[in-house]
Structures are given as C-alpha cells and as structure tokens.
Amino acid sequence: MDTRDSNGTILSDGDSVTLIKDLKVKGSSIILKRGTVVKKIRLTSDPEEVDCRVDGNNIVLKTCFLKKV
C-alpha cells in the first residue's frame, strides 16, 4: 500500500512535510503548530502513520495531518 498525505500525494522516505493543523502530543506538553516543516520522514508498516523527529523528539504522526512540501 502507498502512504499518502492529506491531499493524496504519495510520500516516501526522506520527504519533507508540513503540518496542516495544530497538534497536541500525547504524554507531553508539546504542541506542534500548523505550518511546521518536518524533514526526513520515515515510513512505517502502517500506511496512515509516519515516524519523524521534531525538536529532538521522535514522534509518530498521522498522514491525515500532513501535506508534502
């Protein structure tokens, strides 16, 4: 299966994406703001999730909140 962003664009390892919504990270006080660019994403076994690093923290994000840059 292909991993697609909120617009239906196919994502691959190493792509850069932008958040389309403010997101609160569970288990911490971090809030990721809309428009934040996340570089070098890594695909997971689930096509609806990507693994990435934001502000030094490893985070798994849902693809429905991402847009390819």
SETINU-870192 format. One record per atom (N, C-alpha, C): residue in three letters; x, y, z; residue number from 1; atom name. Coordinates in Angstrom, 3 decimals. Layout:
N
<atom rest="ALA" xx="X" yy="Y" zz="Z" nr="NUM" atom="CA"/>
...
***
This chain:
69
<atom rest="MET" xx="0.826" yy="-1.189" zz="0.000" nr="1" atom="N"/>
<atom rest="MET" xx="0.000" yy="0.000" zz="0.000" nr="1" atom="CA"/>
<atom rest="MET" xx="0.872" yy="1.254" zz="0.000" nr="1" atom="C"/>
<atom rest="ASP" xx="0.374" yy="2.287" zz="-0.629" nr="2" atom="N"/>
<atom rest="ASP" xx="1.085" yy="3.562" zz="-0.670" nr="2" atom="CA"/>
<atom rest="ASP" xx="0.709" yy="4.414" zz="0.538" nr="2" atom="C"/>
<atom rest="THR" xx="1.685" yy="5.168" zz="1.021" nr="3" atom="N"/>
<atom rest="THR" xx="1.435" yy="6.140" zz="2.080" nr="3" atom="CA"/>
<atom rest="THR" xx="1.161" yy="7.475" zz="1.426" nr="3" atom="C"/>
<atom rest="ARG" xx="0.007" yy="8.068" zz="1.737" nr="4" atom="N"/>
<atom rest="ARG" xx="-0.405" yy="9.309" zz="1.088" nr="4" atom="CA"/>
<atom rest="ARG" xx="-0.674" yy="10.388" zz="2.134" nr="4" atom="C"/>
<atom rest="ASP" xx="-0.411" yy="11.648" zz="1.752" nr="5" atom="N"/>
<atom rest="ASP" xx="-0.692" yy="12.762" zz="2.652" nr="5" atom="CA"/>
<atom rest="ASP" xx="-2.165" yy="13.154" zz="2.559" nr="5" atom="C"/>
<atom rest="SER" xx="-2.540" yy="14.265" zz="3.182" nr="6" atom="N"/>
<atom rest="SER" xx="-3.945" yy="14.685" zz="3.218" nr="6" atom="CA"/>
<atom rest="SER" xx="-4.498" yy="15.046" zz="1.840" nr="6" atom="C"/>
<atom rest="ASN" xx="-3.625" yy="15.405" zz="0.892" nr="7" atom="N"/>
<atom rest="ASN" xx="-4.057" yy="15.744" zz="-0.462" nr="7" atom="CA"/>
<atom rest="ASN" xx="-4.001" yy="14.560" zz="-1.425" nr="7" atom="C"/>
<atom rest="GLY" xx="-3.533" yy="13.414" zz="-0.951" nr="8" atom="N"/>
<atom rest="GLY" xx="-3.447" yy="12.235" zz="-1.801" nr="8" atom="CA"/>
<atom rest="GLY" xx="-2.112" yy="12.061" zz="-2.497" nr="8" atom="C"/>
<atom rest="THR" xx="-1.134" yy="12.903" zz="-2.186" nr="9" atom="N"/>
<atom rest="THR" xx="0.195" yy="12.794" zz="-2.779" nr="9" atom="CA"/>
<atom rest="THR" xx="0.963" yy="11.663" zz="-2.103" nr="9" atom="C"/>
<atom rest="ILE" xx="1.632" yy="10.846" zz="-2.876" nr="10" atom="N"/>
<atom rest="ILE" xx="2.380" yy="9.714" zz="-2.332" nr="10" atom="CA"/>
<atom rest="ILE" xx="3.624" yy="10.215" zz="-1.610" nr="10" atom="C"/>
<atom rest="LEU" xx="3.839" yy="9.705" zz="-0.386" nr="11" atom="N"/>
<atom rest="LEU" xx="5.006" yy="10.052" zz="0.416" nr="11" atom="CA"/>
<atom rest="LEU" xx="6.034" yy="8.937" zz="0.340" nr="11" atom="C"/>
<atom rest="SER" xx="7.307" yy="9.299" zz="0.472" nr="12" atom="N"/>
<atom rest="SER" xx="8.372" yy="8.306" zz="0.512" nr="12" atom="CA"/>
<atom rest="SER" xx="9.362" yy="8.701" zz="1.599" nr="12" atom="C"/>
<atom rest="ASP" xx="10.266" yy="7.777" zz="1.951" nr="13" atom="N"/>
<atom rest="ASP" xx="11.273" yy="8.039" zz="2.966" nr="13" atom="CA"/>
<atom rest="ASP" xx="12.108" yy="9.255" zz="2.590" nr="13" atom="C"/>
<atom rest="GLY" xx="12.364" yy="10.126" zz="3.574" nr="14" atom="N"/>
<atom rest="GLY" xx="13.203" yy="11.288" zz="3.352" nr="14" atom="CA"/>
<atom rest="GLY" xx="12.472" yy="12.528" zz="2.878" nr="14" atom="C"/>
<atom rest="ASP" xx="11.169" yy="12.437" zz="2.638" nr="15" atom="N"/>
<atom rest="ASP" xx="10.404" yy="13.608" zz="2.204" nr="15" atom="CA"/>
<atom rest="ASP" xx="10.273" yy="14.623" zz="3.336" nr="15" atom="C"/>
<atom rest="SER" xx="9.961" yy="15.852" zz="2.963" nr="16" atom="N"/>
<atom rest="SER" xx="9.638" yy="16.899" zz="3.926" nr="16" atom="CA"/>
<atom rest="SER" xx="8.140" yy="17.148" zz="3.847" nr="16" atom="C"/>
<atom rest="VAL" xx="7.511" yy="17.344" zz="5.010" nr="17" atom="N"/>
<atom rest="VAL" xx="6.074" yy="17.580" zz="5.067" nr="17" atom="CA"/>
<atom rest="VAL" xx="5.787" yy="18.773" zz="5.974" nr="17" atom="C"/>
<atom rest="THR" xx="4.592" yy="19.343" zz="5.815" nr="18" atom="N"/>
<atom rest="THR" xx="4.133" yy="20.462" zz="6.623" nr="18" atom="CA"/>
<atom rest="THR" xx="2.885" yy="20.027" zz="7.382" nr="18" atom="C"/>
<atom rest="LEU" xx="2.758" yy="20.457" zz="8.628" nr="19" atom="N"/>
<atom rest="LEU" xx="1.556" yy="20.171" zz="9.409" nr="19" atom="CA"/>
<atom rest="LEU" xx="0.436" yy="21.095" zz="8.960" nr="19" atom="C"/>
<atom rest="ILE" xx="-0.781" yy="20.557" zz="8.827" nr="20" atom="N"/>
<atom rest="ILE" xx="-1.905" yy="21.374" zz="8.383" nr="20" atom="CA"/>
<atom rest="ILE" xx="-2.828" yy="21.727" zz="9.543" nr="20" atom="C"/>
<atom rest="LYS" xx="-2.471" yy="21.299" zz="10.769" nr="21" atom="N"/>
<atom rest="LYS" xx="-3.313" yy="21.543" zz="11.932" nr="21" atom="CA"/>
<atom rest="LYS" xx="-2.425" yy="21.571" zz="13.171" nr="21" atom="C"/>
<atom rest="ASP" xx="-2.783" yy="22.387" zz="14.183" nr="22" atom="N"/>
<atom rest="ASP" xx="-2.069" yy="22.352" zz="15.457" nr="22" atom="CA"/>
<atom rest="ASP" xx="-2.330" yy="20.999" zz="16.108" nr="22" atom="C"/>
<atom rest="LEU" xx="-1.277" yy="20.349" zz="16.582" nr="23" atom="N"/>
<atom rest="LEU" xx="-1.398" yy="19.027" zz="17.187" nr="23" atom="CA"/>
<atom rest="LEU" xx="-0.802" yy="19.021" zz="18.586" nr="23" atom="C"/>
<atom rest="LYS" xx="-1.527" yy="18.468" zz="19.542" nr="24" atom="N"/>
<atom rest="LYS" xx="-1.007" yy="18.296" zz="20.892" nr="24" atom="CA"/>
<atom rest="LYS" xx="-0.436" yy="16.884" zz="20.977" nr="24" atom="C"/>
<atom rest="VAL" xx="0.792" yy="16.773" zz="21.478" nr="25" atom="N"/>
<atom rest="VAL" xx="1.461" yy="15.478" zz="21.570" nr="25" atom="CA"/>
<atom rest="VAL" xx="1.038" yy="14.805" zz="22.875" nr="25" atom="C"/>
<atom rest="LYS" xx="0.521" yy="13.585" zz="22.769" nr="26" atom="N"/>
<atom rest="LYS" xx="0.083" yy="12.856" zz="23.952" nr="26" atom="CA"/>
<atom rest="LYS" xx="1.267" yy="12.573" zz="24.868" nr="26" atom="C"/>
<atom rest="GLY" xx="1.042" yy="12.724" zz="26.161" nr="27" atom="N"/>
<atom rest="GLY" xx="2.064" yy="12.392" zz="27.137" nr="27" atom="CA"/>
<atom rest="GLY" xx="3.106" yy="13.470" zz="27.359" nr="27" atom="C"/>
<atom rest="SER" xx="2.915" yy="14.632" zz="26.749" nr="28" atom="N"/>
<atom rest="SER" xx="3.856" yy="15.732" zz="26.966" nr="28" atom="CA"/>
<atom rest="SER" xx="3.110" yy="17.055" zz="26.806" nr="28" atom="C"/>
<atom rest="SER" xx="3.801" yy="18.137" zz="27.094" nr="29" atom="N"/>
<atom rest="SER" xx="3.185" yy="19.451" zz="26.977" nr="29" atom="CA"/>
<atom rest="SER" xx="3.504" yy="20.119" zz="25.647" nr="29" atom="C"/>
<atom rest="ILE" xx="4.053" yy="19.356" zz="24.706" nr="30" atom="N"/>
<atom rest="ILE" xx="4.447" yy="19.897" zz="23.410" nr="30" atom="CA"/>
<atom rest="ILE" xx="3.221" yy="20.085" zz="22.518" nr="30" atom="C"/>
<atom rest="ILE" xx="3.138" yy="21.236" zz="21.876" nr="31" atom="N"/>
<atom rest="ILE" xx="2.111" yy="21.489" zz="20.864" nr="31" atom="CA"/>
<atom rest="ILE" xx="2.826" yy="21.822" zz="19.566" nr="31" atom="C"/>
<atom rest="LEU" xx="2.555" yy="21.040" zz="18.525" nr="32" atom="N"/>
<atom rest="LEU" xx="3.143" yy="21.282" zz="17.207" nr="32" atom="CA"/>
<atom rest="LEU" xx="2.228" yy="22.229" zz="16.450" nr="32" atom="C"/>
<atom rest="LYS" xx="2.757" yy="23.345" zz="16.009" nr="33" atom="N"/>
<atom rest="LYS" xx="1.962" yy="24.380" zz="15.359" nr="33" atom="CA"/>
<atom rest="LYS" xx="1.757" yy="24.090" zz="13.876" nr="33" atom="C"/>
<atom rest="ARG" xx="0.631" yy="24.559" zz="13.359" nr="34" atom="N"/>
<atom rest="ARG" xx="0.326" yy="24.441" zz="11.944" nr="34" atom="CA"/>
<atom rest="ARG" xx="1.403" yy="25.171" zz="11.139" nr="34" atom="C"/>
<atom rest="GLY" xx="1.848" yy="24.574" zz="10.047" nr="35" atom="N"/>
<atom rest="GLY" xx="2.874" yy="25.181" zz="9.213" nr="35" atom="CA"/>
<atom rest="GLY" xx="4.281" yy="24.718" zz="9.545" nr="35" atom="C"/>
<atom rest="THR" xx="4.444" yy="23.948" zz="10.621" nr="36" atom="N"/>
<atom rest="THR" xx="5.758" yy="23.429" zz="10.984" nr="36" atom="CA"/>
<atom rest="THR" xx="6.229" yy="22.458" zz="9.910" nr="36" atom="C"/>
<atom rest="VAL" xx="7.460" yy="22.640" zz="9.440" nr="37" atom="N"/>
<atom rest="VAL" xx="8.027" yy="21.751" zz="8.425" nr="37" atom="CA"/>
<atom rest="VAL" xx="8.786" yy="20.639" zz="9.128" nr="37" atom="C"/>
<atom rest="VAL" xx="8.460" yy="19.401" zz="8.772" nr="38" atom="N"/>
<atom rest="VAL" xx="9.131" yy="18.227" zz="9.313" nr="38" atom="CA"/>
<atom rest="VAL" xx="9.930" yy="17.611" zz="8.183" nr="38" atom="C"/>
<atom rest="LYS" xx="11.239" yy="17.487" zz="8.387" nr="39" atom="N"/>
<atom rest="LYS" xx="12.118" yy="16.965" zz="7.339" nr="39" atom="CA"/>
<atom rest="LYS" xx="12.478" yy="15.518" zz="7.616" nr="39" atom="C"/>
<atom rest="LYS" xx="12.821" yy="14.805" zz="6.556" nr="40" atom="N"/>
<atom rest="LYS" xx="13.319" yy="13.433" zz="6.618" nr="40" atom="CA"/>
<atom rest="LYS" xx="12.385" yy="12.485" zz="7.371" nr="40" atom="C"/>
<atom rest="ILE" xx="11.147" yy="12.375" zz="6.879" nr="41" atom="N"/>
<atom rest="ILE" xx="10.205" yy="11.434" zz="7.488" nr="41" atom="CA"/>
<atom rest="ILE" xx="10.606" yy="10.005" zz="7.141" nr="41" atom="C"/>
<atom rest="ARG" xx="10.153" yy="9.066" zz="7.951" nr="42" atom="N"/>
<atom rest="ARG" xx="10.376" yy="7.643" zz="7.708" nr="42" atom="CA"/>
<atom rest="ARG" xx="9.025" yy="6.944" zz="7.698" nr="42" atom="C"/>
<atom rest="LEU" xx="8.809" yy="6.129" zz="6.693" nr="43" atom="N"/>
<atom rest="LEU" xx="7.555" yy="5.395" zz="6.591" nr="43" atom="CA"/>
<atom rest="LEU" xx="7.538" yy="4.252" zz="7.586" nr="43" atom="C"/>
<atom rest="THR" xx="6.341" yy="3.891" zz="8.061" nr="44" atom="N"/>
<atom rest="THR" xx="6.172" yy="2.771" zz="8.982" nr="44" atom="CA"/>
<atom rest="THR" xx="5.402" yy="1.667" zz="8.264" nr="44" atom="C"/>
<atom rest="SER" xx="5.146" yy="0.588" zz="8.968" nr="45" atom="N"/>
<atom rest="SER" xx="4.386" yy="-0.518" zz="8.380" nr="45" atom="CA"/>
<atom rest="SER" xx="2.912" yy="-0.138" zz="8.210" nr="45" atom="C"/>
<atom rest="ASP" xx="2.449" yy="0.857" zz="8.949" nr="46" atom="N"/>
<atom rest="ASP" xx="1.079" yy="1.353" zz="8.821" nr="46" atom="CA"/>
<atom rest="ASP" xx="1.057" yy="2.499" zz="7.812" nr="46" atom="C"/>
<atom rest="PRO" xx="0.295" yy="2.387" zz="6.724" nr="47" atom="N"/>
<atom rest="PRO" xx="0.289" yy="3.450" zz="5.703" nr="47" atom="CA"/>
<atom rest="PRO" xx="-0.334" yy="4.761" zz="6.178" nr="47" atom="C"/>
<atom rest="GLU" xx="-0.961" yy="4.788" zz="7.347" nr="48" atom="N"/>
<atom rest="GLU" xx="-1.565" yy="6.014" zz="7.862" nr="48" atom="CA"/>
<atom rest="GLU" xx="-0.668" yy="6.736" zz="8.863" nr="48" atom="C"/>
<atom rest="GLU" xx="0.563" yy="6.242" zz="9.085" nr="49" atom="N"/>
<atom rest="GLU" xx="1.461" yy="6.850" zz="10.059" nr="49" atom="CA"/>
<atom rest="GLU" xx="2.857" yy="6.997" zz="9.485" nr="49" atom="C"/>
<atom rest="VAL" xx="3.564" yy="8.066" zz="9.906" nr="50" atom="N"/>
<atom rest="VAL" xx="4.970" yy="8.252" zz="9.565" nr="50" atom="CA"/>
<atom rest="VAL" xx="5.733" yy="8.562" zz="10.849" nr="50" atom="C"/>
<atom rest="ASP" xx="6.987" yy="8.139" zz="10.881" nr="51" atom="N"/>
<atom rest="ASP" xx="7.864" yy="8.393" zz="12.010" nr="51" atom="CA"/>
<atom rest="ASP" xx="8.753" yy="9.570" zz="11.649" nr="51" atom="C"/>
<atom rest="CYS" xx="8.960" yy="10.484" zz="12.593" nr="52" atom="N"/>
<atom rest="CYS" xx="9.783" yy="11.652" zz="12.300" nr="52" atom="CA"/>
<atom rest="CYS" xx="10.418" yy="12.177" zz="13.577" nr="52" atom="C"/>
<atom rest="ARG" xx="11.258" yy="13.182" zz="13.409" nr="53" atom="N"/>
<atom rest="ARG" xx="11.928" yy="13.817" zz="14.531" nr="53" atom="CA"/>
<atom rest="ARG" xx="11.585" yy="15.299" zz="14.516" nr="53" atom="C"/>
<atom rest="VAL" xx="10.976" yy="15.773" zz="15.615" nr="54" atom="N"/>
<atom rest="VAL" xx="10.585" yy="17.176" zz="15.740" nr="54" atom="CA"/>
<atom rest="VAL" xx="11.159" yy="17.710" zz="17.047" nr="54" atom="C"/>
<atom rest="ASP" xx="11.964" yy="18.758" zz="16.953" nr="55" atom="N"/>
<atom rest="ASP" xx="12.579" yy="19.387" zz="18.124" nr="55" atom="CA"/>
<atom rest="ASP" xx="13.317" yy="18.381" zz="19.001" nr="55" atom="C"/>
<atom rest="GLY" xx="13.989" yy="17.424" zz="18.390" nr="56" atom="N"/>
<atom rest="GLY" xx="14.774" yy="16.441" zz="19.130" nr="56" atom="CA"/>
<atom rest="GLY" xx="13.983" yy="15.276" zz="19.683" nr="56" atom="C"/>
<atom rest="ASN" xx="12.689" yy="15.208" zz="19.417" nr="57" atom="N"/>
<atom rest="ASN" xx="11.840" yy="14.117" zz="19.900" nr="57" atom="CA"/>
<atom rest="ASN" xx="11.365" yy="13.264" zz="18.742" nr="57" atom="C"/>
<atom rest="ASN" xx="11.419" yy="11.936" zz="18.906" nr="58" atom="N"/>
<atom rest="ASN" xx="10.867" yy="11.036" zz="17.896" nr="58" atom="CA"/>
<atom rest="ASN" xx="9.367" yy="10.966" zz="18.085" nr="58" atom="C"/>
<atom rest="ILE" xx="8.626" yy="11.236" zz="17.009" nr="59" atom="N"/>
<atom rest="ILE" xx="7.171" yy="11.297" zz="17.077" nr="59" atom="CA"/>
<atom rest="ILE" xx="6.586" yy="10.560" zz="15.879" nr="59" atom="C"/>
<atom rest="VAL" xx="5.469" yy="9.883" zz="16.103" nr="60" atom="N"/>
<atom rest="VAL" xx="4.717" yy="9.253" zz="15.017" nr="60" atom="CA"/>
<atom rest="VAL" xx="3.525" yy="10.147" zz="14.718" nr="60" atom="C"/>
<atom rest="LEU" xx="3.384" yy="10.558" zz="13.463" nr="61" atom="N"/>
<atom rest="LEU" xx="2.306" yy="11.447" zz="13.055" nr="61" atom="CA"/>
<atom rest="LEU" xx="1.363" yy="10.746" zz="12.091" nr="61" atom="C"/>
<atom rest="LYS" xx="0.093" yy="11.082" zz="12.170" nr="62" atom="N"/>
<atom rest="LYS" xx="-0.893" yy="10.578" zz="11.221" nr="62" atom="CA"/>
<atom rest="LYS" xx="-0.773" yy="11.346" zz="9.914" nr="62" atom="C"/>
<atom rest="THR" xx="-0.871" yy="10.648" zz="8.797" nr="63" atom="N"/>
<atom rest="THR" xx="-0.709" yy="11.279" zz="7.496" nr="63" atom="CA"/>
<atom rest="THR" xx="-1.858" yy="12.215" zz="7.148" nr="63" atom="C"/>
<atom rest="CYS" xx="-3.007" yy="12.088" zz="7.803" nr="64" atom="N"/>
<atom rest="CYS" xx="-4.139" yy="12.980" zz="7.507" nr="64" atom="CA"/>
<atom rest="CYS" xx="-3.881" yy="14.409" zz="7.969" nr="64" atom="C"/>
<atom rest="PHE" xx="-2.824" yy="14.636" zz="8.765" nr="65" atom="N"/>
<atom rest="PHE" xx="-2.478" yy="15.977" zz="9.221" nr="65" atom="CA"/>
<atom rest="PHE" xx="-1.241" yy="16.524" zz="8.525" nr="65" atom="C"/>
<atom rest="LEU" xx="-0.789" yy="15.872" zz="7.455" nr="66" atom="N"/>
<atom rest="LEU" xx="0.441" yy="16.256" zz="6.773" nr="66" atom="CA"/>
<atom rest="LEU" xx="0.179" yy="16.643" zz="5.324" nr="66" atom="C"/>
<atom rest="LYS" xx="1.033" yy="17.539" zz="4.815" nr="67" atom="N"/>
<atom rest="LYS" xx="0.991" yy="17.927" zz="3.407" nr="67" atom="CA"/>
<atom rest="LYS" xx="2.440" yy="17.943" zz="2.906" nr="67" atom="C"/>
<atom rest="LYS" xx="2.698" yy="17.287" zz="1.790" nr="68" atom="N"/>
<atom rest="LYS" xx="4.044" yy="17.233" zz="1.237" nr="68" atom="CA"/>
<atom rest="LYS" xx="4.488" yy="18.614" zz="0.768" nr="68" atom="C"/>
<atom rest="VAL" xx="5.754" yy="18.951" zz="1.053" nr="69" atom="N"/>
<atom rest="VAL" xx="6.300" yy="20.257" zz="0.665" nr="69" atom="CA"/>
<atom rest="VAL" xx="6.751" yy="20.216" zz="-0.770" nr="69" atom="C"/>
***
